[in-house]
Amino acid sequence: MEEAINAHRPPQVTFRCDGCGALAAGSFSRGGNWLKPQSWFERSDKDGAQLACSRACIDKVAKDSGKTGCVLPI
């Protein structure tokens, strides 16, 4: 099964944090899509998605975008 998934995997996708600009490789899902790094945070709305690599970057993205920076507790 893993071989079948890897046979059709598109090139690696890199995600960029909207807070600090950090880059990280995405995770390939079994559904055939690239997903943000698992430990990153994402908020999507009518303006698109905002990505943050840490809670500190969530605050920076919120301040820069004028949006709320809420995060569910872990």
N, C-alpha and C positions, 0 to 999 in steps of 0.2 A: 504494500500500500504506500509506504513512504517513497519508494522508487517512482511510483506513478505520479505522486505529487511533485517530486523534484524534477521529473521529466518536463513538466509544463510550467515550471517556475520562471516568471519574468526576471529581468535583472534586478539586483538589490536596490531597494529604495532607502534613501536617507532622509530623516526628518530633522527639522531645525526648530529649536526652541525660540518662541517669540519673545522671551524675556531676556535671555543672555546670548542667544545665537549658537548655543552648543549644538553639535551634530551627533546623531546616533542612528544606527541601522534599525530599520523596522523589523517586525516579526511577520513571517508569512503564515497566513491562516490556512486551515484545511479547506475553507471556502474559496480559496484562490485569490485572496486579497492581501495587500500589505497593510499592516496595522502599526500604529505608533508604538514606540517602545513600551513594554508593559508597565514600567514604573513611572511613566510620564502621565501628565494630566491633560485632558482635552475638554474644551468647551466649544460647542457648535451652536450657531444661531443664524439668523438671516444674513449676517455679514461673512459667514464662513466659519472655519474652525480656528481656534487659538490654541496653541500648544505650549506647555510649560514643563520643564524638566524637573522642577522642584517647587516646593511651597513658596519659597522666596520669589521665584520667577512668576508664580501665579499672581502675587501682589504687584509685581512690576507690569505684567501684561494688563491687569485690571486697571492700574493707574494710567498706563499709556492709551488704553482703548476706551476708558470711561465706563467700563462694565464692572459688575460685581466680581469679587474674587473669592466667592464661597467655595469650600471644599468639604466633602463629607469626611467625618473622622475615620481614621483607620482603626 
